[in-house]
Amino acid sequence: MKSIKNTIAKLFKPLPWGGVGVSFLLACSSIDCPVQNTVATKYAVMGADGQAATLADTLYVWTRCADGRDTLLNRLTGKDSFSLPIGYSNPEDTLIFYITDSYHQQTLDTVFLKKENIPHFESVDCAAHFFHRLTAVRSTRVGIDSITIANPHVNYDQSKAHLNIYFKKRY
């Protein structure tokens, strides 16, 4: 018993640089879950010339989520990009894009986003997540001209756009 106490005392004796060493050792022994742990698709608004553009009209996006929510985006305008959560229970997400302009002209498009759901495990201490690989995207073409996949790998990183969306020119 005395040798165990001596061993413990040697392990926790004061370090030359003070309490910083002990806190460093304790910090390294725990598993950190990522702070930014949202998995969502980032859409970049593009102009007809292929350059980044700004959303001039007002955009709403709806879908039926597993948790009962349905509105994903409400009254977005003046932005060059936006992020939408991605489902993990189905191989294809269906999104409703509703666009209205200052003249109260309205368009309604449906976007179908096919993906592979990839379980992602970090630690038993962290919540379960799914990453995704986008395989196809298509839409009706009322207010949306086209949507293309720019980066098929959807994970925590939202610094790059996953999808480029081109809206039709409205007058």
N, C-alpha and C positions, 0 to 999 in steps of 0.2 A: 504494500500500500504506500510506503514511504517513497519507493522508487517511482511510482506513478505520479505522486505529488511533485517530486523533483523534476520529472520530465515535463510536466505541465508548466511548472514554474520557469523552466528554461525556455519553453516555447513562447511564453508570454512575458518574458522579462523586458524591460524598457529597451526600445531600439534607439540607436544614436540619433535618428531623425525624428523622434517623438511619436505621437499618436498617428501620424500620417501613414506609417508603415502598417500598423494594425488595421486601419480603415481600408488601406489598399488590399491587404490580404483578405479581409472580409468581403470587399466588393468583388473580388475575383472569384470567390467561391459560390456566388449566386448566379442563376441563369437569368439574363435580361430578355424580356419579350420586347419585340420592336414597338416603339412608340407610335410610329406611323404605320398602322396595320390595316389600312383601308385598301381593299382590292376593288378597283373601279376602272372603267374604260374612260380614256380621255379623248374627246373629239376636238379636232382643230378645224375652225371655220376657214374655208378656203374660197378665194375668188376664182372667177372663170379663167384667169391667167395663170392659175396654179400657185399664186402667192397668198400668204396669210391675209385674211380679211377680218372685218368686224361685223358682228351680227347687227344688222340695222333694224330688223323687225323684232317682235316679241315672241319668244319661244316658250312653249309648255311641253313637258314630256310626261306621259303616263305609262304605267304597266301594272300588272297584277303581281305583287310580290308574295312570297310564301308567308310573310308575317302579317298580311292583310293590308299593308300600305299600298297606295296606288300612284300618288303623285311623286315624281322624281325631281322635276324641275318646274319652277313656277315663275313666270314673268322675267325670263332672262333676256336682256338686250344690251348692246354695246360691248360685248365681250368677244375675244378672238378664240376662246376655247371654253369647254365645259366638261365636267366629269359626271358620269352616271354609274351607279352601282351595277354589278353584273350578277346574275343569278347563278346558283350552283346546283339546283335540283333538276333542271331540264337541259338537254343538249342545244336548245335554241331559245333565245330571249325574243319576245315580241314587244316592241316599243311603239307608242303612238306619239307622233310629233305634230303638234298643233301650232301653226304660225299665224299671227295676225299683224297687220301693218298699221300705220297711222291713218290710213283711209278706211280702216275696219274691213279690209279684204282678208279672208281667212282661207287657209289651206290645211288639209289634214293628210298626213302620210303615215304609213306603217313601215317600220324598220324591223327586219328579221336578222338576228345576229346569231350565227352558228358558232359553237365553240366546243372544245374539249375541256372538261373539268378535271383538274389535277390536284389531288389532295396534297396539302403542304403541312408538314409537321416540323415544329421547332423544338418543343419541349412539352412535357406533361403539365408544366406550370402555365403554359400559354394557351390561349383559345385556338381551336381548330380553324383552319382557313383553307380555301381552295384558290389555287392559281388557275389560269385559263390560257388556252391557245386558241386564238380566233382562226376559224377555218373558212368562213364565208360570210358575206353581208350582202343583203339586197333590200330594196325598198320600193314602195310605190313612188311614182314620179310626178306628184302634183306640185308640191313646193320644193321638194328636194330634187336636184339634178342628178347627183350620184353620191355614193359613199365608197371609199376605198380603204383597205387595210394598210396602214403605214407601219405598224409594229404589232405582230401577232401575239406577243408574249405579255399577258396581263398579270402583274404582280403588284407589290407595294410601290414600285417606282412609277410615279406619274409625271416625271420630268419630260418624257417624250409622248407625243400623241400616238394613240393606238389606231385611231380612225381619222381620216380626212373627210369632211362633209362639205359638199358643194350645194348651196341653195340656188334656186333659179332666180334670175334677175327679175325684180318686180318693179313696176312703174307706178 
